[in-house]
Amino acid sequence: MRRALSLAKSGELRGEVPVGAVIVDAAGELIAEGSNAPIELNDPTAHAEIIALRQAAQKLKSYRLEGTTLYCTLEPCPMCAGALVNSRVSRLVFGARDLRFGGVRSKFQIADSTLLNHSLQISEGILGSECTEILVEFFKMRR
């Protein structure tokens, strides 16, 4: 999660909403990472999680990321939660809840829905105060 926080801070320096994500394999080895980049890439899907999922799929040469864990500083949105399900990530660990758009706990429960063909183990609140603080400060400076 510390690496994800570092990525979030680097995204903030580029003017992006500070969200970072990393993916590790079953042995705990880092295989992919990302930070928000929709402004930089002119791509509304360039969320930290999506960037990390794309990298992991390329590295593993498979769209199925079974046995992996995604660590993210912010609760994934519905788009990212759906991508986690489709990619078969095994576990999600996130720091701060997204009370407005959260796709796994706050607004929707996509990643562990019994209606879908895959669900994830979910842990939340890991370094939660640090993850929340970076977002609060970012938006405070813009309002």
NUSE-384616 format. One line per field, with one value per atom (N, C-alpha, C, O): residue in one letter; residue number from 0; chain; atom name; y, x, z. Coordinates in nm, 2 decimals. Each point is the difference from the previous one (the first is absolute). Layout:
N
aa A, ...;
i NUM, ...;
ch A, ...;
at CA, ...;
north Y, ...;
east X, ...;
up Z, ...;
***
This chain:
143
aa M, M, M, M, R, R, R, R, R, R, R, R, A, A, A, A, L, L, L, L, S, S, S, S, L, L, L, L, A, A, A, A, K, K, K, K, S, S, S, S, G, G, G, G, E, E, E, E, L, L, L, L, R, R, R, R, G, G, G, G, E, E, E, E, V, V, V, V, P, P, P, P, V, V, V, V, G, G, G, G, A, A, A, A, V, V, V, V, I, I, I, I, V, V, V, V, D, D, D, D, A, A, A, A, A, A, A, A, G, G, G, G, E, E, E, E, L, L, L, L, I, I, I, I, A, A, A, A, E, E, E, E, G, G, G, G, S, S, S, S, N, N, N, N, A, A, A, A, P, P, P, P, I, I, I, I, E, E, E, E, L, L, L, L, N, N, N, N, D, D, D, D, P, P, P, P, T, T, T, T, A, A, A, A, H, H, H, H, A, A, A, A, E, E, E, E, I, I, I, I, I, I, I, I, A, A, A, A, L, L, L, L, R, R, R, R, Q, Q, Q, Q, A, A, A, A, A, A, A, A, Q, Q, Q, Q, K, K, K, K, L, L, L, L, K, K, K, K, S, S, S, S, Y, Y, Y, Y, R, R, R, R, L, L, L, L, E, E, E, E, G, G, G, G, T, T, T, T, T, T, T, T, L, L, L, L, Y, Y, Y, Y, C, C, C, C, T, T, T, T, L, L, L, L, E, E, E, E, P, P, P, P, C, C, C, C, P, P, P, P, M, M, M, M, C, C, C, C, A, A, A, A, G, G, G, G, A, A, A, A, L, L, L, L, V, V, V, V, N, N, N, N, S, S, S, S, R, R, R, R, V, V, V, V, S, S, S, S, R, R, R, R, L, L, L, L, V, V, V, V, F, F, F, F, G, G, G, G, A, A, A, A, R, R, R, R, D, D, D, D, L, L, L, L, R, R, R, R, F, F, F, F, G, G, G, G, G, G, G, G, V, V, V, V, R, R, R, R, S, S, S, S, K, K, K, K, F, F, F, F, Q, Q, Q, Q, I, I, I, I, A, A, A, A, D, D, D, D, S, S, S, S, T, T, T, T, L, L, L, L, L, L, L, L, N, N, N, N, H, H, H, H, S, S, S, S, L, L, L, L, Q, Q, Q, Q, I, I, I, I, S, S, S, S, E, E, E, E, G, G, G, G, I, I, I, I, L, L, L, L, G, G, G, G, S, S, S, S, E, E, E, E, C, C, C, C, T, T, T, T, E, E, E, E, I, I, I, I, L, L, L, L, V, V, V, V, E, E, E, E, F, F, F, F, F, F, F, F, K, K, K, K, M, M, M, M, R, R, R, R, R, R, R, R;
i 0, 0, 0, 0, 1, 1, 1, 1, 2, 2, 2, 2, 3, 3, 3, 3, 4, 4, 4, 4, 5, 5, 5, 5, 6, 6, 6, 6, 7, 7, 7, 7, 8, 8, 8, 8, 9, 9, 9, 9, 10, 10, 10, 10, 11, 11, 11, 11, 12, 12, 12, 12, 13, 13, 13, 13, 14, 14, 14, 14, 15, 15, 15, 15, 16, 16, 16, 16, 17, 17, 17, 17, 18, 18, 18, 18, 19, 19, 19, 19, 20, 20, 20, 20, 21, 21, 21, 21, 22, 22, 22, 22, 23, 23, 23, 23, 24, 24, 24, 24, 25, 25, 25, 25, 26, 26, 26, 26, 27, 27, 27, 27, 28, 28, 28, 28, 29, 29, 29, 29, 30, 30, 30, 30, 31, 31, 31, 31, 32, 32, 32, 32, 33, 33, 33, 33, 34, 34, 34, 34, 35, 35, 35, 35, 36, 36, 36, 36, 37, 37, 37, 37, 38, 38, 38, 38, 39, 39, 39, 39, 40, 40, 40, 40, 41, 41, 41, 41, 42, 42, 42, 42, 43, 43, 43, 43, 44, 44, 44, 44, 45, 45, 45, 45, 46, 46, 46, 46, 47, 47, 47, 47, 48, 48, 48, 48, 49, 49, 49, 49, 50, 50, 50, 50, 51, 51, 51, 51, 52, 52, 52, 52, 53, 53, 53, 53, 54, 54, 54, 54, 55, 55, 55, 55, 56, 56, 56, 56, 57, 57, 57, 57, 58, 58, 58, 58, 59, 59, 59, 59, 60, 60, 60, 60, 61, 61, 61, 61, 62, 62, 62, 62, 63, 63, 63, 63, 64, 64, 64, 64, 65, 65, 65, 65, 66, 66, 66, 66, 67, 67, 67, 67, 68, 68, 68, 68, 69, 69, 69, 69, 70, 70, 70, 70, 71, 71, 71, 71, 72, 72, 72, 72, 73, 73, 73, 73, 74, 74, 74, 74, 75, 75, 75, 75, 76, 76, 76, 76, 77, 77, 77, 77, 78, 78, 78, 78, 79, 79, 79, 79, 80, 80, 80, 80, 81, 81, 81, 81, 82, 82, 82, 82, 83, 83, 83, 83, 84, 84, 84, 84, 85, 85, 85, 85, 86, 86, 86, 86, 87, 87, 87, 87, 88, 88, 88, 88, 89, 89, 89, 89, 90, 90, 90, 90, 91, 91, 91, 91, 92, 92, 92, 92, 93, 93, 93, 93, 94, 94, 94, 94, 95, 95, 95, 95, 96, 96, 96, 96, 97, 97, 97, 97, 98, 98, 98, 98, 99, 99, 99, 99, 100, 100, 100, 100, 101, 101, 101, 101, 102, 102, 102, 102, 103, 103, 103, 103, 104, 104, 104, 104, 105, 105, 105, 105, 106, 106, 106, 106, 107, 107, 107, 107, 108, 108, 108, 108, 109, 109, 109, 109, 110, 110, 110, 110, 111, 111, 111, 111, 112, 112, 112, 112, 113, 113, 113, 113, 114, 114, 114, 114, 115, 115, 115, 115, 116, 116, 116, 116, 117, 117, 117, 117, 118, 118, 118, 118, 119, 119, 119, 119, 120, 120, 120, 120, 121, 121, 121, 121, 122, 122, 122, 122, 123, 123, 123, 123, 124, 124, 124, 124, 125, 125, 125, 125, 126, 126, 126, 126, 127, 127, 127, 127, 128, 128, 128, 128, 129, 129, 129, 129, 130, 130, 130, 130, 131, 131, 131, 131, 132, 132, 132, 132, 133, 133, 133, 133, 134, 134, 134, 134, 135, 135, 135, 135, 136, 136, 136, 136, 137, 137, 137, 137, 138, 138, 138, 138, 139, 139, 139, 139, 140, 140, 140, 140, 141, 141, 141, 141, 142, 142, 142, 142;
ch A, A, A, A, A, A, A, A, A, A, A, A, A, A, A, A, A, A, A, A, A, A, A, A, A, A, A, A, A, A, A, A, A, A, A, A, A, A, A, A, A, A, A, A, A, A, A, A, A, A, A, A, A, A, A, A, A, A, A, A, A, A, A, A, A, A, A, A, A, A, A, A, A, A, A, A, A, A, A, A, A, A, A, A, A, A, A, A, A, A, A, A, A, A, A, A, A, A, A, A, A, A, A, A, A, A, A, A, A, A, A, A, A, A, A, A, A, A, A, A, A, A, A, A, A, A, A, A, A, A, A, A, A, A, A, A, A, A, A, A, A, A, A, A, A, A, A, A, A, A, A, A, A, A, A, A, A, A, A, A, A, A, A, A, A, A, A, A, A, A, A, A, A, A, A, A, A, A, A, A, A, A, A, A, A, A, A, A, A, A, A, A, A, A, A, A, A, A, A, A, A, A, A, A, A, A, A, A, A, A, A, A, A, A, A, A, A, A, A, A, A, A, A, A, A, A, A, A, A, A, A, A, A, A, A, A, A, A, A, A, A, A, A, A, A, A, A, A, A, A, A, A, A, A, A, A, A, A, A, A, A, A, A, A, A, A, A, A, A, A, A, A, A, A, A, A, A, A, A, A, A, A, A, A, A, A, A, A, A, A, A, A, A, A, A, A, A, A, A, A, A, A, A, A, A, A, A, A, A, A, A, A, A, A, A, A, A, A, A, A, A, A, A, A, A, A, A, A, A, A, A, A, A, A, A, A, A, A, A, A, A, A, A, A, A, A, A, A, A, A, A, A, A, A, A, A, A, A, A, A, A, A, A, A, A, A, A, A, A, A, A, A, A, A, A, A, A, A, A, A, A, A, A, A, A, A, A, A, A, A, A, A, A, A, A, A, A, A, A, A, A, A, A, A, A, A, A, A, A, A, A, A, A, A, A, A, A, A, A, A, A, A, A, A, A, A, A, A, A, A, A, A, A, A, A, A, A, A, A, A, A, A, A, A, A, A, A, A, A, A, A, A, A, A, A, A, A, A, A, A, A, A, A, A, A, A, A, A, A, A, A, A, A, A, A, A, A, A, A, A, A, A, A, A, A, A, A, A, A, A, A, A, A, A, A, A, A, A, A, A, A, A, A, A, A, A, A, A, A, A, A, A, A, A, A, A, A, A, A, A, A, A, A, A, A, A, A, A, A, A, A, A, A, A, A, A, A, A, A, A, A, A, A, A, A, A, A, A, A, A, A, A, A, A, A, A, A, A, A, A, A, A, A, A, A, A, A, A, A, A, A, A;
at N, CA, C, O, N, CA, C, O, N, CA, C, O, N, CA, C, O, N, CA, C, O, N, CA, C, O, N, CA, C, O, N, CA, C, O, N, CA, C, O, N, CA, C, O, N, CA, C, O, N, CA, C, O, N, CA, C, O, N, CA, C, O, N, CA, C, O, N, CA, C, O, N, CA, C, O, N, CA, C, O, N, CA, C, O, N, CA, C, O, N, CA, C, O, N, CA, C, O, N, CA, C, O, N, CA, C, O, N, CA, C, O, N, CA, C, O, N, CA, C, O, N, CA, C, O, N, CA, C, O, N, CA, C, O, N, CA, C, O, N, CA, C, O, N, CA, C, O, N, CA, C, O, N, CA, C, O, N, CA, C, O, N, CA, C, O, N, CA, C, O, N, CA, C, O, N, CA, C, O, N, CA, C, O, N, CA, C, O, N, CA, C, O, N, CA, C, O, N, CA, C, O, N, CA, C, O, N, CA, C, O, N, CA, C, O, N, CA, C, O, N, CA, C, O, N, CA, C, O, N, CA, C, O, N, CA, C, O, N, CA, C, O, N, CA, C, O, N, CA, C, O, N, CA, C, O, N, CA, C, O, N, CA, C, O, N, CA, C, O, N, CA, C, O, N, CA, C, O, N, CA, C, O, N, CA, C, O, N, CA, C, O, N, CA, C, O, N, CA, C, O, N, CA, C, O, N, CA, C, O, N, CA, C, O, N, CA, C, O, N, CA, C, O, N, CA, C, O, N, CA, C, O, N, CA, C, O, N, CA, C, O, N, CA, C, O, N, CA, C, O, N, CA, C, O, N, CA, C, O, N, CA, C, O, N, CA, C, O, N, CA, C, O, N, CA, C, O, N, CA, C, O, N, CA, C, O, N, CA, C, O, N, CA, C, O, N, CA, C, O, N, CA, C, O, N, CA, C, O, N, CA, C, O, N, CA, C, O, N, CA, C, O, N, CA, C, O, N, CA, C, O, N, CA, C, O, N, CA, C, O, N, CA, C, O, N, CA, C, O, N, CA, C, O, N, CA, C, O, N, CA, C, O, N, CA, C, O, N, CA, C, O, N, CA, C, O, N, CA, C, O, N, CA, C, O, N, CA, C, O, N, CA, C, O, N, CA, C, O, N, CA, C, O, N, CA, C, O, N, CA, C, O, N, CA, C, O, N, CA, C, O, N, CA, C, O, N, CA, C, O, N, CA, C, O, N, CA, C, O, N, CA, C, O, N, CA, C, O, N, CA, C, O, N, CA, C, O, N, CA, C, O, N, CA, C, O, N, CA, C, O, N, CA, C, O, N, CA, C, O, N, CA, C, O, N, CA, C, O, N, CA, C, O, N, CA, C, O, N, CA, C, O, N, CA, C, O, N, CA, C, O, N, CA, C, O, N, CA, C, O, N, CA, C, O, N, CA, C, O, N, CA, C, O, N, CA, C, O, N, CA, C, O;
north -0.12, 0.12, 0.13, 0.10, -0.11, 0.11, 0.04, 0.12, -0.22, 0.03, 0.06, 0.09, -0.13, 0.06, 0.14, 0.09, -0.06, 0.14, 0.09, 0.11, -0.17, 0.07, 0.03, 0.11, -0.20, 0.02, 0.10, 0.08, -0.08, 0.10, 0.14, 0.10, -0.08, 0.13, 0.04, 0.12, -0.21, 0.03, 0.05, 0.09, -0.16, 0.05, 0.14, 0.08, -0.05, 0.13, 0.11, 0.10, -0.13, 0.09, 0.03, 0.10, -0.19, 0.01, 0.06, 0.02, 0.02, 0.06, -0.10, 0.04, -0.16, -0.11, -0.02, 0.04, -0.09, -0.04, -0.10, -0.10, 0.12, -0.09, -0.14, -0.02, -0.07, -0.14, -0.08, 0.02, -0.12, -0.09, -0.15, -0.03, -0.06, -0.14, -0.08, 0.03, -0.14, -0.10, -0.14, -0.03, -0.06, -0.14, -0.09, 0.02, -0.11, -0.10, -0.14, -0.02, -0.07, -0.13, -0.08, 0.06, -0.19, -0.08, -0.01, -0.02, 0.04, 0.00, 0.14, 0.02, 0.08, 0.13, 0.09, 0.11, -0.16, 0.08, 0.10, -0.03, 0.16, 0.10, -0.03, -0.03, 0.03, -0.03, 0.11, 0.01, 0.09, 0.11, 0.12, -0.02, 0.14, 0.11, 0.11, 0.00, 0.09, 0.11, 0.11, -0.01, 0.13, 0.11, 0.07, -0.02, 0.09, 0.06, 0.09, 0.07, -0.09, 0.08, 0.04, 0.01, 0.01, 0.03, 0.13, 0.02, 0.08, 0.13, -0.01, 0.05, -0.11, -0.01, -0.08, 0.04, -0.15, -0.08, 0.03, -0.07, 0.16, 0.03, -0.12, -0.03, -0.05, -0.13, -0.01, -0.01, 0.01, -0.01, -0.13, -0.01, -0.09, -0.13, -0.02, -0.10, 0.21, -0.01, 0.02, 0.08, -0.16, -0.01, -0.08, -0.08, 0.10, -0.07, -0.15, -0.07, 0.02, -0.14, -0.06, -0.10, 0.17, -0.04, -0.01, -0.10, 0.20, 0.00, -0.11, -0.07, 0.04, -0.11, -0.13, -0.09, 0.07, -0.12, -0.03, -0.11, 0.22, -0.02, -0.04, -0.09, 0.15, -0.04, -0.15, -0.07, 0.04, -0.14, -0.10, -0.11, 0.14, -0.10, -0.01, -0.11, 0.22, -0.01, -0.08, -0.09, 0.11, -0.07, -0.15, -0.08, 0.05, -0.14, -0.07, -0.12, 0.20, -0.05, -0.07, -0.10, 0.16, -0.06, 0.11, 0.09, -0.09, 0.09, -0.04, 0.07, -0.20, -0.05, 0.02, -0.06, 0.13, 0.03, -0.07, 0.06, -0.19, -0.08, -0.01, -0.01, 0.02, -0.01, 0.13, 0.01, 0.10, 0.13, 0.08, -0.02, 0.12, 0.10, 0.14, 0.03, 0.05, 0.14, 0.08, -0.01, 0.09, 0.10, 0.14, 0.04, 0.03, 0.13, 0.10, -0.04, 0.16, 0.10, 0.04, 0.04, -0.05, 0.03, -0.11, -0.08, 0.07, -0.10, 0.01, 0.11, -0.22, 0.01, 0.04, -0.03, 0.10, 0.05, -0.12, -0.11, 0.12, -0.11, -0.06, -0.12, 0.21, -0.05, -0.08, -0.11, 0.15, -0.07, -0.13, -0.10, 0.11, -0.12, -0.11, -0.12, 0.16, -0.09, -0.06, -0.12, 0.20, -0.05, -0.10, -0.10, 0.12, -0.09, -0.14, -0.10, 0.11, -0.13, -0.07, -0.12, 0.20, -0.06, -0.06, -0.09, 0.15, -0.04, -0.12, -0.05, 0.02, -0.11, 0.03, -0.09, 0.22, 0.03, -0.07, -0.01, -0.05, -0.08, 0.09, -0.03, 0.14, 0.07, 0.15, 0.04, 0.04, 0.15, 0.05, -0.04, 0.13, 0.07, 0.15, 0.04, 0.03, 0.15, 0.08, -0.05, 0.17, 0.09, 0.07, -0.02, 0.11, 0.10, -0.04, -0.04, 0.05, -0.01, 0.12, 0.11, -0.14, 0.11, 0.01, -0.07, 0.17, 0.01, 0.04, -0.02, 0.08, 0.05, -0.10, -0.02, -0.06, -0.08, -0.15, -0.07, 0.04, -0.13, -0.12, -0.01, -0.08, -0.11, -0.13, -0.10, 0.09, -0.12, 0.00, -0.11, 0.22, 0.01, 0.12, -0.02, 0.14, 0.12, 0.02, 0.03, -0.06, 0.02, -0.14, -0.02, -0.05, -0.13, -0.11, 0.03, -0.15, -0.12, -0.09, -0.12, 0.18, -0.07, -0.11, -0.11, 0.13, -0.09, -0.13, -0.10, 0.10, -0.12, -0.04, -0.06, 0.11, -0.03, -0.15, -0.05, -0.01, -0.14, -0.01, -0.11, 0.22, 0.00, -0.02, -0.03, 0.05, -0.01, -0.13, -0.08, 0.05, -0.13, -0.01, -0.10, 0.21, 0.01, 0.10, 0.10, -0.13, 0.10, 0.00, -0.09, 0.20, 0.02, 0.01, 0.03, -0.07, 0.03, 0.15, 0.05, 0.01, 0.15, 0.03, -0.04, 0.12, 0.06, 0.15, 0.05, 0.02, 0.15, 0.07, -0.06, 0.18, 0.08, -0.01, 0.06, -0.13, -0.01, 0.13, 0.05, 0.01, 0.13, 0.10, 0.10, -0.12, 0.08, 0.15, 0.08, -0.05, 0.14, 0.08, 0.11, -0.18, 0.06, 0.01, 0.10, -0.20, 0.00, 0.11, 0.06, -0.05, 0.11, 0.14, 0.09, -0.08, 0.14, 0.05, 0.12, -0.20, 0.05, 0.05, 0.09, -0.16, 0.04, 0.13, 0.09, -0.09, 0.12, 0.13, 0.10, -0.12, 0.12, 0.04, 0.11, -0.21, 0.02, 0.09, 0.10, -0.15, 0.07, 0.14, 0.09, -0.08, 0.12, 0.11, 0.12, -0.16, 0.10, 0.04, 0.11, -0.19, 0.03, 0.07, 0.04, -0.03, 0.06, 0.14, 0.06;
east 0.08, -0.08, 0.09, -0.04, 0.15, 0.09, 0.04, 0.01, 0.02, 0.03, -0.12, 0.02, -0.14, -0.12, -0.01, -0.04, 0.07, 0.00, 0.10, -0.03, 0.15, 0.10, -0.04, 0.02, -0.09, -0.05, -0.11, -0.01, -0.07, -0.11, 0.06, -0.05, 0.15, 0.07, 0.06, 0.00, 0.06, 0.06, -0.11, 0.02, -0.14, -0.11, -0.05, -0.03, 0.03, -0.04, 0.10, -0.05, 0.18, 0.09, -0.02, 0.04, -0.11, -0.03, -0.14, -0.05, -0.02, -0.13, -0.12, -0.11, 0.14, -0.10, -0.06, 0.07, -0.19, -0.05, 0.10, 0.03, 0.02, 0.10, -0.05, -0.04, 0.04, -0.03, 0.11, 0.04, 0.01, 0.10, -0.05, -0.07, 0.13, -0.04, 0.12, 0.08, -0.06, 0.10, -0.06, -0.10, 0.15, -0.04, 0.12, 0.11, -0.13, 0.10, -0.05, -0.12, 0.21, -0.04, -0.01, 0.01, -0.04, -0.02, 0.12, -0.02, 0.14, 0.12, 0.03, 0.09, -0.18, 0.02, 0.10, 0.03, 0.00, 0.09, -0.08, -0.10, 0.15, -0.06, 0.00, 0.11, -0.23, 0.00, -0.05, 0.02, -0.09, -0.06, -0.03, -0.02, 0.01, -0.04, -0.05, 0.01, -0.09, -0.06, -0.04, -0.02, 0.01, -0.06, -0.10, 0.01, -0.10, -0.10, 0.06, 0.10, -0.15, 0.05, -0.10, 0.03, -0.16, -0.10, 0.03, -0.03, 0.08, 0.03, 0.12, 0.00, 0.11, 0.12, -0.02, 0.06, -0.14, -0.02, -0.12, -0.03, -0.05, -0.13, -0.08, -0.05, 0.04, -0.06, -0.08, 0.05, -0.19, -0.08, 0.01, -0.04, 0.10, 0.02, 0.14, 0.03, 0.05, 0.14, 0.01, 0.07, -0.15, 0.01, 0.12, 0.04, 0.01, 0.11, -0.01, 0.09, -0.21, -0.03, 0.01, 0.05, -0.11, -0.01, 0.14, 0.04, 0.04, 0.14, 0.08, 0.07, -0.09, 0.07, -0.05, 0.08, -0.21, -0.06, 0.06, 0.03, -0.02, 0.05, 0.15, 0.04, 0.04, 0.14, 0.01, 0.08, -0.16, 0.01, -0.04, 0.07, -0.17, -0.04, 0.11, 0.02, 0.04, 0.11, 0.12, 0.06, -0.03, 0.11, -0.03, 0.09, -0.21, -0.03, -0.05, -0.02, 0.01, -0.05, -0.13, -0.03, -0.06, -0.13, -0.10, 0.04, -0.16, -0.10, -0.06, -0.06, 0.09, -0.04, 0.12, 0.10, -0.13, 0.10, -0.02, 0.01, -0.05, -0.03, 0.12, 0.12, -0.14, 0.11, 0.06, 0.10, -0.14, 0.06, -0.08, -0.12, 0.18, -0.06, 0.03, 0.11, -0.22, 0.01, -0.01, -0.10, 0.20, 0.00, -0.03, 0.07, -0.17, -0.03, -0.03, -0.05, 0.09, -0.02, -0.14, -0.04, -0.05, -0.14, -0.08, 0.03, -0.15, -0.10, -0.02, -0.03, 0.04, -0.03, -0.14, -0.10, 0.09, -0.13, -0.07, 0.06, -0.18, -0.07, 0.07, 0.00, 0.06, 0.07, 0.12, 0.02, 0.06, 0.12, -0.04, 0.06, -0.17, -0.05, -0.04, 0.03, -0.09, -0.04, 0.12, 0.00, 0.10, 0.13, 0.07, 0.05, -0.06, 0.06, -0.07, 0.07, -0.20, -0.08, 0.04, 0.03, -0.03, 0.02, 0.14, 0.03, 0.07, 0.14, 0.03, 0.11, -0.21, 0.01, 0.11, 0.06, -0.03, 0.08, -0.05, -0.12, 0.21, -0.05, -0.03, -0.10, 0.17, -0.02, 0.02, 0.09, -0.17, 0.01, 0.03, -0.07, 0.17, 0.03, -0.01, 0.08, -0.16, 0.00, 0.00, -0.03, 0.08, 0.02, -0.13, -0.05, 0.01, -0.11, -0.13, 0.01, -0.12, -0.13, -0.03, 0.05, -0.12, -0.04, -0.15, -0.08, 0.04, -0.14, -0.09, -0.12, 0.17, -0.08, -0.01, -0.11, 0.22, -0.01, 0.05, 0.03, -0.01, 0.06, -0.08, -0.12, 0.20, -0.06, 0.01, -0.05, 0.11, 0.02, -0.06, -0.03, 0.01, -0.06, -0.10, -0.11, 0.16, -0.08, -0.13, -0.10, 0.10, -0.13, -0.04, -0.12, 0.21, -0.03, 0.09, 0.10, -0.14, 0.08, 0.03, -0.02, 0.08, 0.02, 0.10, -0.02, 0.13, 0.11, -0.03, 0.07, -0.17, -0.04, -0.15, -0.06, 0.01, -0.14, -0.02, 0.08, -0.18, -0.03, -0.07, -0.02, -0.01, -0.07, 0.11, -0.04, 0.16, 0.11, 0.07, -0.01, 0.09, 0.07, 0.13, 0.06, -0.02, 0.13, -0.02, -0.07, 0.12, 0.01, 0.14, 0.08, -0.06, 0.14, -0.01, -0.11, 0.22, 0.01, 0.03, 0.08, -0.14, 0.03, 0.04, -0.07, 0.17, 0.05, 0.00, 0.05, -0.10, 0.00, 0.06, 0.02, 0.02, 0.05, 0.15, 0.05, 0.02, 0.15, 0.06, -0.01, 0.08, 0.06, -0.11, 0.02, -0.14, -0.12, 0.01, -0.04, 0.10, 0.01, 0.10, -0.03, 0.14, 0.09, -0.06, 0.02, -0.09, -0.07, -0.11, -0.01, -0.06, -0.10, 0.06, -0.05, 0.15, 0.06, 0.05, -0.01, 0.08, 0.05, -0.11, 0.01, -0.13, -0.11, -0.07, -0.03, 0.02, -0.06, 0.08, -0.05, 0.18, 0.09, 0.00, 0.00, -0.01, 0.00, -0.13, 0.01, -0.12, -0.13, -0.01, -0.06, 0.12, 0.00, 0.07, -0.04, 0.15, 0.08, -0.07, 0.03, -0.13, -0.07, -0.13, -0.07, 0.02, -0.13, 0.01, -0.10;
up 0.00, 0.00, 0.00, -0.05, 0.11, 0.00, -0.14, -0.04, -0.05, -0.14, -0.07, -0.08, 0.11, -0.06, 0.04, -0.08, 0.21, 0.05, -0.08, -0.03, 0.01, -0.07, -0.14, -0.05, -0.02, -0.13, 0.00, -0.10, 0.20, 0.01, 0.01, -0.07, 0.15, 0.01, -0.13, -0.04, -0.04, -0.13, -0.09, -0.08, 0.08, -0.08, 0.04, -0.09, 0.21, 0.05, -0.06, -0.04, 0.04, -0.06, -0.15, -0.05, -0.01, -0.15, -0.01, -0.11, 0.22, -0.01, 0.00, -0.02, 0.04, 0.00, 0.15, 0.09, -0.08, 0.13, 0.05, -0.06, 0.19, 0.05, 0.04, 0.12, -0.21, 0.02, -0.05, -0.12, 0.19, -0.04, 0.02, 0.09, -0.18, 0.01, -0.03, -0.09, 0.16, -0.04, 0.00, 0.07, -0.15, 0.00, 0.03, -0.05, 0.14, 0.04, -0.03, 0.00, -0.03, -0.03, 0.13, 0.11, -0.12, 0.12, 0.10, 0.12, -0.18, 0.09, 0.06, 0.07, -0.11, 0.06, -0.09, 0.05, -0.16, -0.09, -0.08, -0.06, 0.05, -0.08, -0.14, -0.06, -0.01, -0.14, -0.08, -0.13, 0.19, -0.08, 0.10, 0.12, -0.18, 0.08, -0.09, -0.12, 0.18, -0.07, 0.09, 0.12, -0.18, 0.07, -0.10, -0.12, 0.17, -0.08, -0.11, 0.02, -0.14, -0.12, -0.10, -0.12, 0.16, -0.11, -0.06, -0.12, 0.19, -0.06, -0.09, -0.11, 0.16, -0.07, -0.13, -0.11, 0.11, -0.11, -0.08, -0.11, 0.15, -0.06, -0.02, -0.10, 0.21, 0.00, 0.13, 0.11, -0.12, 0.12, 0.07, 0.12, -0.18, 0.06, 0.07, 0.05, -0.06, 0.05, 0.15, 0.05, 0.02, 0.15, 0.04, -0.08, 0.20, 0.05, -0.01, -0.04, 0.08, 0.00, -0.15, -0.02, -0.07, -0.14, -0.06, -0.07, 0.10, -0.05, 0.06, -0.07, 0.20, 0.06, -0.06, -0.02, 0.00, -0.05, -0.14, -0.03, -0.05, -0.14, 0.01, -0.08, 0.16, 0.02, 0.04, -0.05, 0.15, 0.06, -0.11, -0.01, -0.07, -0.10, -0.11, -0.05, 0.02, -0.10, 0.06, -0.07, 0.19, 0.07, 0.01, -0.03, 0.07, 0.02, -0.14, 0.00, -0.10, -0.13, 0.01, -0.06, 0.14, 0.02, 0.05, 0.08, -0.12, 0.05, 0.14, 0.07, -0.04, 0.13, 0.10, -0.01, 0.12, 0.10, 0.13, 0.11, -0.12, 0.12, 0.09, -0.05, 0.18, 0.09, 0.03, 0.08, -0.14, 0.03, 0.10, 0.02, 0.03, 0.09, -0.05, -0.03, 0.03, -0.04, 0.13, 0.07, -0.05, 0.11, -0.06, -0.10, 0.15, -0.05, 0.11, 0.11, -0.13, 0.11, 0.02, 0.11, -0.21, 0.00, -0.04, -0.09, 0.15, -0.04, -0.15, -0.05, -0.03, -0.14, -0.04, 0.07, -0.18, -0.05, -0.07, -0.01, -0.03, -0.06, -0.13, -0.02, -0.06, -0.12, 0.05, -0.06, 0.15, 0.05, 0.07, -0.02, 0.10, 0.07, -0.10, 0.01, -0.12, -0.11, -0.06, -0.04, 0.01, -0.06, 0.09, -0.04, 0.17, 0.10, -0.01, 0.00, -0.01, -0.01, -0.13, 0.00, -0.11, -0.13, -0.02, -0.07, 0.14, -0.01, 0.10, 0.00, 0.09, 0.10, 0.10, 0.05, -0.01, 0.11, 0.12, 0.02, 0.06, 0.12, 0.12, 0.08, -0.06, 0.12, -0.03, -0.08, 0.15, -0.01, 0.14, 0.10, -0.09, 0.13, -0.03, -0.09, 0.15, -0.02, 0.13, 0.11, -0.12, 0.11, 0.04, 0.11, -0.19, 0.03, -0.08, -0.11, 0.18, -0.07, -0.09, 0.03, -0.14, -0.09, 0.03, -0.06, 0.14, 0.04, -0.11, 0.01, -0.12, -0.11, -0.11, -0.06, 0.03, -0.12, 0.03, -0.10, 0.22, 0.04, -0.06, 0.01, -0.08, -0.07, 0.07, -0.04, 0.16, 0.07, 0.14, 0.06, 0.00, 0.14, 0.01, 0.05, -0.08, 0.03, -0.07, 0.06, -0.19, -0.08, -0.06, 0.00, -0.04, -0.07, 0.06, 0.07, -0.09, 0.05, -0.12, 0.00, -0.10, -0.13, 0.02, -0.05, 0.12, 0.00, 0.08, -0.01, 0.09, 0.07, -0.01, 0.08, -0.19, -0.04, -0.03, -0.08, 0.14, -0.04, -0.14, -0.04, -0.02, -0.13, -0.11, -0.11, 0.14, -0.10, 0.01, 0.10, -0.20, -0.01, 0.08, 0.00, 0.06, 0.08, 0.11, -0.02, 0.13, 0.11, 0.06, -0.02, 0.09, 0.05, 0.16, 0.05, 0.01, 0.14, 0.01, -0.08, 0.18, 0.01, 0.14, 0.10, -0.09, 0.13, -0.02, -0.10, 0.20, -0.02, 0.13, 0.10, -0.12, 0.11, 0.02, 0.10, -0.18, 0.01, -0.03, -0.11, 0.21, -0.01, -0.04, -0.07, 0.12, -0.04, 0.03, -0.08, 0.19, 0.04, -0.10, -0.04, 0.00, -0.09, -0.14, -0.07, 0.03, -0.13, -0.01, -0.10, 0.21, 0.01, 0.00, -0.07, 0.15, 0.01, -0.13, -0.03, -0.05, -0.13, -0.09, -0.07, 0.07, -0.08, 0.06, -0.08, 0.21, 0.06, -0.03, -0.04, 0.05, -0.03, -0.14, -0.04, -0.05, -0.15, -0.03, -0.07, 0.12, -0.03, 0.07, -0.05, 0.17, 0.07, -0.08, 0.00, -0.06, -0.08, -0.13, -0.05, 0.00, -0.12, 0.02, -0.10, 0.22, 0.03, 0.06, 0.03;
***
